Amino acid sequence: MNGIILPGEKIEAECDCCGEFVTATYDYGKLVLQSGVTVDKVMRAVCDVCGEVLEVAHQSVHRISEAKRKSYVKKNFRLPQPLKDYAEVKALELTGEARGAVEFLVRAGLRASQRSVRSHKALLARLSSLQDPILSLPGDSPETILLPQDLSREMASLQKELHGVSQSDIFRRLLVASEQEPIIQKEMKSAARA
């Protein structure tokens, strides 16, 4: 089968763990992603010296994508329409696409928060003191976003540290903060380039 890697095939690859080029053998097995999600039946090249996974075969990429998608946490909330409009305009400026704008901006805010203890504390202070008339408008626009597990945990951490502020209010505050908060703006620009 042309292009499909079979168990037992060998490659030469650099192993960060061993600090040198080594022989690695392809085989099916589990792969643990940085998010903690475990993916079964992944064809991966494993270092013959230390057992470190060095490469994933192209034929298993779909399994990894599917596992990531299944691990996402769905969040439903309501936004004032002007805030949704802001998110769409901002996303359009950065990515050329308005679809998924709210999710894009919320993820950028949560990623900015998890970058370091310092950025987390700075964003937490900004969110807790944020005052804007748009925050008092009724949530007349339903929104559903998907968050990876790590961002869902970051959201839970913010909610705990903001002492009972609802997730919906945190999402709204992240969107408002994204207008002027440098750490969120930097994250949005970085995500737009990716």
Backbone as CSV, one residue per row, in Angstrom:
resi,resn,N_x,N_y,N_z,CA_x,CA_y,CA_z,C_x,C_y,C_z
1,MET,0.862,-1.174,0.000,0.000,0.000,0.000,0.901,1.227,0.000
2,ASN,0.885,1.898,-1.086,1.753,3.043,-1.288,1.416,4.180,-0.331
3,GLY,2.415,4.680,0.392,2.228,5.836,1.263,1.786,5.510,2.673
4,ILE,1.444,4.256,2.938,1.026,3.858,4.281,2.224,3.218,4.985
5,ILE,2.514,3.707,6.165,3.632,3.166,6.943,3.145,1.933,7.692
6,LEU,3.944,0.897,7.654,3.586,-0.359,8.304,4.370,-0.529,9.603
7,PRO,3.796,-1.269,10.557,4.523,-1.543,11.797,5.858,-2.207,11.491
8,GLY,6.895,-1.766,12.201,8.215,-2.331,12.035,9.131,-1.525,11.123
9,GLU,8.575,-0.623,10.321,9.423,0.221,9.477,10.277,1.099,10.377
10,LYS,11.484,1.380,9.908,12.435,2.153,10.715,12.796,3.449,10.008
11,ILE,13.105,4.473,10.840,13.589,5.755,10.332,14.744,6.217,11.212
12,GLU,15.497,7.160,10.705,16.504,7.858,11.499,15.873,9.202,11.880
13,ALA,15.940,9.554,13.144,15.344,10.815,13.605,16.110,11.328,14.806
14,GLU,16.007,12.624,15.032,16.656,13.222,16.200,15.762,13.026,17.415
15,CYS,16.353,12.549,18.482,15.633,12.336,19.736,16.085,13.389,20.741
16,ASP,15.165,14.241,21.169,15.489,15.269,22.160,15.888,14.644,23.495
17,CYS,15.272,13.539,23.819,15.551,12.875,25.093,16.990,12.325,25.110
18,CYS,17.396,11.679,24.008,18.740,11.097,23.919,19.788,12.133,23.508
19,GLY,19.336,13.209,22.867,20.254,14.261,22.448,21.079,13.906,21.222
20,GLU,20.585,12.973,20.400,21.307,12.578,19.193,20.357,11.931,18.192
21,PHE,20.879,11.689,16.984,20.095,10.970,15.986,20.087,9.496,16.361
22,VAL,18.907,8.898,16.259,18.722,7.502,16.648,17.870,6.793,15.601
23,THR,17.782,5.498,15.742,16.858,4.715,14.934,15.547,4.639,15.710
24,ALA,14.448,4.835,14.974,13.123,4.749,15.580,12.291,3.752,14.777
25,THR,11.428,3.039,15.467,10.600,2.020,14.832,9.133,2.415,14.910
26,TYR,8.450,2.288,13.786,7.019,2.588,13.734,6.218,1.431,14.308
27,ASP,5.194,1.798,15.070,4.261,0.827,15.610,3.007,1.571,16.059
28,TYR,1.921,0.839,16.185,0.688,1.440,16.698,0.736,1.465,18.220
29,GLY,0.198,2.518,18.790,0.133,2.622,20.236,-0.604,3.878,20.650
30,LYS,-0.547,4.169,21.927,-1.215,5.357,22.471,-0.319,6.571,22.328
31,LEU,-0.957,7.723,22.173,-0.243,8.992,22.123,-0.952,9.931,23.087
32,VAL,-0.206,10.486,24.037,-0.772,11.430,24.996,-0.438,12.836,24.516
33,LEU,-1.481,13.639,24.250,-1.307,15.005,23.771,-0.989,15.938,24.936
34,GLN,-0.481,17.132,24.635,-0.157,18.106,25.689,-1.374,18.435,26.544
35,SER,-2.562,18.375,25.949,-3.789,18.684,26.683,-4.166,17.582,27.667
36,GLY,-3.464,16.439,27.584,-3.782,15.318,28.458,-4.660,14.279,27.788
37,VAL,-5.180,14.579,26.614,-6.027,13.650,25.875,-5.163,12.497,25.359
38,THR,-5.647,11.273,25.535,-4.948,10.088,25.040,-5.637,9.605,23.779
39,VAL,-4.840,9.364,22.741,-5.362,8.889,21.464,-4.838,7.478,21.248
40,ASP,-5.751,6.527,20.988,-5.381,5.134,20.752,-5.117,4.883,19.273
41,LYS,-4.416,3.793,19.001,-4.161,3.304,17.638,-3.506,4.334,16.732
42,VAL,-2.482,4.995,17.256,-1.724,5.982,16.488,-0.441,5.317,15.989
43,MET,-0.199,5.416,14.680,1.070,4.915,14.126,2.127,5.965,14.422
44,ARG,3.074,5.578,15.284,4.101,6.547,15.672,5.465,5.887,15.670
45,ALA,6.480,6.711,15.395,7.857,6.229,15.427,8.387,6.442,16.842
46,VAL,8.856,5.356,17.449,9.326,5.388,18.827,10.836,5.134,18.846
47,CYS,11.542,5.966,19.586,13.006,5.837,19.713,13.360,4.434,20.218
48,ASP,14.280,3.786,19.493,14.705,2.437,19.883,15.558,2.440,21.145
49,VAL,16.059,3.614,21.546,16.919,3.702,22.737,16.085,3.980,23.995
50,CYS,15.265,5.043,23.949,14.573,5.473,25.179,13.049,5.294,25.152
51,GLY,12.471,5.018,23.989,11.027,4.805,23.918,10.204,6.060,23.707
52,GLU,10.863,7.199,23.521,10.176,8.481,23.288,9.524,8.479,21.901
53,VAL,8.293,9.014,21.801,7.633,9.144,20.501,8.305,10.288,19.754
54,LEU,8.818,10.005,18.562,9.554,11.007,17.790,8.751,11.565,16.623
55,GLU,7.819,10.793,16.119,7.082,11.216,14.932,5.756,10.473,14.879
56,VAL,4.757,11.132,14.286,3.456,10.510,14.055,3.271,10.387,12.550
57,ALA,2.856,9.204,12.113,2.633,8.968,10.684,1.400,9.732,10.207
58,HIS,1.467,10.204,8.973,0.366,10.977,8.392,-0.953,10.215,8.426
59,GLN,-0.923,8.912,8.386,-2.133,8.106,8.364,-2.898,8.137,9.696
60,SER,-2.285,8.658,10.746,-2.947,8.724,12.052,-3.378,10.127,12.443
61,VAL,-3.078,11.111,11.628,-3.400,12.504,11.956,-4.900,12.681,12.181
62,HIS,-5.719,12.002,11.392,-7.174,12.134,11.543,-7.652,11.669,12.920
63,ARG,-7.005,10.653,13.482,-7.390,10.176,14.820,-7.096,11.242,15.881
64,ILE,-5.968,11.912,15.715,-5.591,12.970,16.659,-6.568,14.133,16.557
65,SER,-6.890,14.539,15.343,-7.851,15.641,15.142,-9.209,15.301,15.738
66,GLU,-9.661,14.076,15.519,-10.956,13.638,16.051,-10.943,13.609,17.581
67,ALA,-9.864,13.138,18.170,-9.759,13.089,19.634,-9.779,14.494,20.221
68,LYS,-9.078,15.423,19.565,-9.088,16.811,20.035,-10.500,17.379,19.965
69,ARG,-11.163,17.142,18.835,-12.519,17.676,18.645,-13.474,17.130,19.707
70,LYS,-13.381,15.845,19.985,-14.268,15.232,20.977,-13.999,15.723,22.387
71,SER,-12.771,16.171,22.643,-12.424,16.595,23.996,-12.834,18.042,24.284
72,TYR,-13.275,18.758,23.267,-13.668,20.156,23.461,-14.926,20.244,24.327
73,VAL,-15.009,21.310,25.091,-16.146,21.542,25.977,-17.028,22.619,25.350
74,LYS,-18.300,22.297,25.229,-19.248,23.240,24.631,-19.742,24.216,25.693
75,LYS,-19.718,25.499,25.361,-20.201,26.550,26.269,-21.287,27.343,25.551
76,ASN,-22.431,27.464,26.188,-23.544,28.259,25.658,-23.749,29.470,26.550
77,PHE,-23.934,30.618,25.934,-24.201,31.834,26.693,-24.860,32.846,25.761
78,ARG,-25.220,33.995,26.320,-25.879,35.038,25.541,-25.059,36.322,25.633
79,LEU,-25.005,37.022,24.506,-24.256,38.277,24.417,-25.164,39.405,23.965
80,PRO,-24.863,40.627,24.372,-25.533,41.774,23.751,-25.088,41.826,22.278
81,GLN,-26.009,42.117,21.390,-25.676,42.142,19.959,-24.518,43.097,19.635
82,PRO,-24.440,44.294,20.261,-23.300,45.163,19.946,-21.942,44.534,20.299
83,LEU,-21.910,43.700,21.324,-20.662,43.036,21.695,-20.304,41.958,20.671
84,LYS,-21.313,41.255,20.186,-21.080,40.280,19.122,-20.600,40.990,17.857
85,ASP,-21.206,42.135,17.554,-20.779,42.917,16.384,-19.317,43.323,16.517
86,TYR,-18.918,43.754,17.713,-17.519,44.131,17.948,-16.602,42.942,17.660
87,ALA,-16.964,41.775,18.191,-16.139,40.575,18.005,-15.995,40.246,16.519
88,GLU,-17.091,40.358,15.779,-17.047,40.036,14.354,-16.185,41.030,13.578
89,VAL,-16.297,42.311,13.903,-15.475,43.326,13.231,-13.996,43.097,13.543
90,LYS,-13.685,42.816,14.803,-12.293,42.601,15.217,-11.709,41.367,14.526
91,ALA,-12.469,40.277,14.522,-11.994,39.051,13.878,-11.822,39.262,12.374
92,LEU,-12.738,40.001,11.775,-12.646,40.297,10.340,-11.369,41.072,10.034
93,GLU,-11.035,42.043,10.883,-9.799,42.824,10.725,-8.561,41.921,10.779
94,LEU,-8.566,40.985,11.740,-7.379,40.166,11.990,-7.257,38.946,11.086
95,THR,-8.390,38.329,10.767,-8.342,37.049,10.050,-9.003,37.082,8.678
96,GLY,-9.774,38.136,8.410,-10.516,38.182,7.157,-11.795,37.369,7.214
97,GLU,-12.153,36.904,8.390,-13.325,36.044,8.573,-14.078,36.458,9.839
98,ALA,-15.392,36.640,9.708,-16.203,37.003,10.874,-16.797,35.774,11.553
99,ARG,-16.902,34.675,10.799,-17.478,33.455,11.355,-16.580,32.948,12.487
100,GLY,-17.176,32.579,13.614,-16.414,32.083,14.757,-15.684,33.167,15.530
101,ALA,-16.104,34.410,15.338,-15.404,35.557,15.932,-15.399,35.521,17.455
102,VAL,-16.534,35.234,18.055,-16.624,35.235,19.518,-15.693,34.167,20.095
103,GLU,-15.721,32.986,19.500,-14.849,31.905,19.964,-13.375,32.299,19.802
104,PHE,-13.039,32.913,18.699,-11.673,33.349,18.435,-11.191,34.316,19.518
105,LEU,-12.000,35.325,19.847,-11.604,36.322,20.834,-11.576,35.751,22.251
106,VAL,-12.556,34.917,22.587,-12.583,34.308,23.925,-11.368,33.406,24.119
107,ARG,-11.064,32.595,23.116,-9.890,31.717,23.215,-8.614,32.541,23.381
108,ALA,-8.512,33.639,22.645,-7.323,34.496,22.768,-7.206,35.036,24.190
109,GLY,-8.310,35.460,24.770,-8.299,35.966,26.142,-7.894,34.900,27.143
110,LEU,-8.422,33.698,26.981,-8.078,32.606,27.897,-6.630,32.160,27.715
111,ARG,-6.153,32.132,26.480,-4.749,31.787,26.240,-3.814,32.834,26.850
112,ALA,-4.203,34.095,26.736,-3.404,35.170,27.339,-3.329,34.969,28.852
113,SER,-4.439,34.559,29.442,-4.485,34.348,30.882,-3.590,33.198,31.319
114,GLN,-3.480,32.170,30.489,-2.695,31.010,30.902,-1.225,31.094,30.500
115,ARG,-0.798,32.162,29.858,0.598,32.310,29.418,1.590,32.282,30.574
116,SER,1.248,32.967,31.653,2.150,33.016,32.811,1.338,33.443,34.024
117,VAL,1.920,33.265,35.190,1.255,33.697,36.430,1.031,35.209,36.378
118,ARG,2.025,35.921,35.873,1.925,37.386,35.794,0.778,37.825,34.874
119,SER,0.677,37.215,33.692,-0.399,37.602,32.771,-1.761,37.182,33.318
120,HIS,-1.812,36.049,34.004,-3.064,35.599,34.619,-3.541,36.616,35.666
121,LYS,-2.616,37.041,36.528,-2.972,38.007,37.572,-3.371,39.354,36.975
122,ALA,-2.659,39.782,35.934,-2.978,41.067,35.290,-4.359,41.024,34.653
123,LEU,-4.650,39.938,33.971,-5.960,39.820,33.328,-7.071,39.667,34.360
124,LEU,-6.802,38.935,35.410,-7.777,38.768,36.490,-8.127,40.125,37.104
125,ALA,-7.124,40.942,37.356,-7.365,42.288,37.902,-8.177,43.132,36.928
126,ARG,-7.840,43.033,35.650,-8.569,43.803,34.631,-10.024,43.363,34.550
127,LEU,-10.268,42.063,34.555,-11.641,41.557,34.461,-12.471,41.920,35.686
128,SER,-11.855,41.891,36.852,-12.613,42.187,38.077,-12.959,43.669,38.204
129,SER,-12.140,44.538,37.619,-12.403,45.977,37.740,-13.074,46.578,36.500
130,LEU,-13.343,45.768,35.509,-13.860,46.260,34.230,-15.230,46.906,34.376
131,GLN,-15.340,48.112,33.872,-16.605,48.850,33.852,-16.861,49.296,32.414
132,ASP,-17.976,48.885,31.860,-18.336,49.305,30.510,-19.846,49.198,30.377
133,PRO,-20.489,50.207,29.792,-21.950,50.169,29.651,-22.458,48.960,28.861
134,ILE,-21.651,48.446,27.961,-22.087,47.309,27.142,-22.322,46.059,27.993
135,LEU,-21.657,45.983,29.155,-21.813,44.823,30.028,-23.193,44.762,30.681
136,SER,-23.884,45.893,30.738,-25.212,45.906,31.366,-26.350,45.705,30.351
137,LEU,-26.011,45.619,29.076,-27.043,45.382,28.060,-27.528,43.939,28.137
138,PRO,-28.794,43.702,27.750,-29.312,42.328,27.798,-28.616,41.428,26.776
139,GLY,-28.477,40.183,27.138,-27.894,39.195,26.232,-28.950,38.690,25.275
140,ASP,-29.038,39.303,24.123,-30.085,38.954,23.165,-29.578,38.108,21.997
141,SER,-28.311,37.751,22.013,-27.733,36.962,20.931,-27.130,35.678,21.500
142,PRO,-27.761,34.529,21.245,-27.213,33.268,21.765,-25.911,32.907,21.059
143,GLU,-25.002,32.346,21.813,-23.684,31.999,21.274,-23.256,30.652,21.830
144,THR,-22.646,29.831,20.988,-22.074,28.551,21.406,-20.631,28.522,20.936
145,ILE,-19.736,28.222,21.855,-18.322,28.096,21.500,-17.801,26.757,22.008
146,LEU,-16.706,26.310,21.425,-16.037,25.092,21.862,-14.672,25.466,22.409
147,LEU,-14.381,24.986,23.601,-13.091,25.262,24.234,-12.313,23.972,24.435
148,PRO,-11.035,23.971,24.081,-10.196,22.821,24.431,-10.166,22.669,25.955
149,GLN,-9.821,21.478,26.406,-9.820,21.188,27.842,-8.986,22.186,28.643
150,ASP,-7.805,22.552,28.132,-6.941,23.450,28.909,-7.570,24.832,29.062
151,LEU,-8.267,25.311,28.021,-8.919,26.615,28.125,-10.168,26.540,28.993
152,SER,-10.827,25.395,28.992,-11.981,25.206,29.874,-11.536,25.238,31.336
153,ARG,-10.381,24.635,31.618,-9.837,24.683,32.990,-9.441,26.117,33.358
154,GLU,-8.878,26.854,32.395,-8.505,28.252,32.655,-9.755,29.069,32.965
155,MET,-10.829,28.785,32.239,-12.100,29.470,32.468,-12.607,29.181,33.887
156,ALA,-12.548,27.929,34.292,-12.985,27.543,35.642,-12.139,28.241,36.703
157,SER,-10.843,28.361,36.443,-9.941,29.042,37.374,-10.322,30.517,37.504
158,LEU,-10.567,31.177,36.377,-10.982,32.590,36.422,-12.288,32.742,37.186
159,GLN,-13.220,31.846,36.915,-14.522,31.931,37.577,-14.374,31.771,39.092
160,LYS,-13.540,30.849,39.509,-13.311,30.643,40.938,-12.670,31.881,41.567
161,GLU,-11.677,32.437,40.872,-10.958,33.590,41.415,-11.758,34.886,41.349
162,LEU,-12.762,34.920,40.479,-13.627,36.099,40.407,-14.847,35.943,41.319
163,HIS,-14.826,34.948,42.164,-15.818,34.746,43.227,-17.262,34.811,42.740
164,GLY,-17.629,33.836,41.937,-19.031,33.696,41.570,-19.495,34.473,40.356
165,VAL,-18.619,35.167,39.667,-19.016,35.820,38.425,-19.350,34.707,37.438
166,SER,-20.482,34.801,36.779,-20.925,33.730,35.881,-19.996,33.597,34.680
167,GLN,-20.007,32.421,34.076,-19.207,32.207,32.871,-19.617,33.174,31.774
168,SER,-20.900,33.389,31.648,-21.395,34.320,30.630,-20.790,35.708,30.829
169,ASP,-20.765,36.163,32.071,-20.182,37.485,32.358,-18.675,37.506,32.104
170,ILE,-17.992,36.407,32.398,-16.556,36.353,32.128,-16.305,36.405,30.623
171,PHE,-17.096,35.665,29.849,-16.951,35.720,28.395,-17.162,37.146,27.894
172,ARG,-18.189,37.805,28.401,-18.461,39.192,27.999,-17.291,40.104,28.363
173,ARG,-16.769,39.924,29.571,-15.656,40.770,30.025,-14.389,40.516,29.202
174,LEU,-14.155,39.257,28.839,-13.002,38.963,27.987,-13.120,39.679,26.648
175,LEU,-14.321,39.693,26.102,-14.528,40.370,24.818,-14.292,41.873,24.950
176,VAL,-14.826,42.474,26.010,-14.631,43.915,26.224,-13.154,44.206,26.469
177,ALA,-12.512,43.385,27.284,-11.087,43.596,27.601,-10.205,43.452,26.364
178,SER,-10.641,42.655,25.406,-9.821,42.432,24.211,-9.629,43.709,23.396
179,GLU,-10.478,44.695,23.629,-10.360,45.950,22.881,-9.103,46.730,23.269
180,GLN,-8.711,46.642,24.554,-7.591,47.465,25.000,-6.501,46.722,25.759
181,GLU,-6.731,45.493,26.111,-5.758,44.756,26.925,-4.630,44.214,26.037
182,PRO,-3.402,44.704,26.214,-2.289,44.317,25.339,-2.015,42.809,25.290
183,ILE,-2.149,42.114,26.429,-1.830,40.686,26.405,-2.851,39.902,25.567
184,ILE,-4.103,40.347,25.555,-5.102,39.680,24.713,-4.875,40.055,23.251
185,GLN,-4.581,41.319,22.996,-4.341,41.755,21.616,-3.153,41.007,21.009
186,LYS,-2.112,40.817,21.788,-0.939,40.078,21.316,-1.325,38.642,20.968
187,GLU,-2.137,38.045,21.814,-2.581,36.652,21.585,-3.475,36.562,20.351
188,MET,-4.343,37.570,20.153,-5.210,37.573,18.964,-4.379,37.653,17.693
189,LYS,-3.380,38.522,17.695,-2.522,38.681,16.519,-1.744,37.390,16.243
190,SER,-1.271,36.771,17.298,-0.525,35.521,17.160,-1.434,34.419,16.586
191,ALA,-2.647,34.309,17.099,-3.592,33.301,16.624,-4.009,33.572,15.178
192,ALA,-4.107,34.835,14.807,-4.508,35.197,13.451,-3.435,34.790,12.440
193,ARG,-2.172,34.820,12.862,-1.080,34.439,11.965,-0.979,32.916,11.808
194,ALA,-1.469,32.195,12.797,-1.340,30.727,12.778,-2.234,30.077,11.743
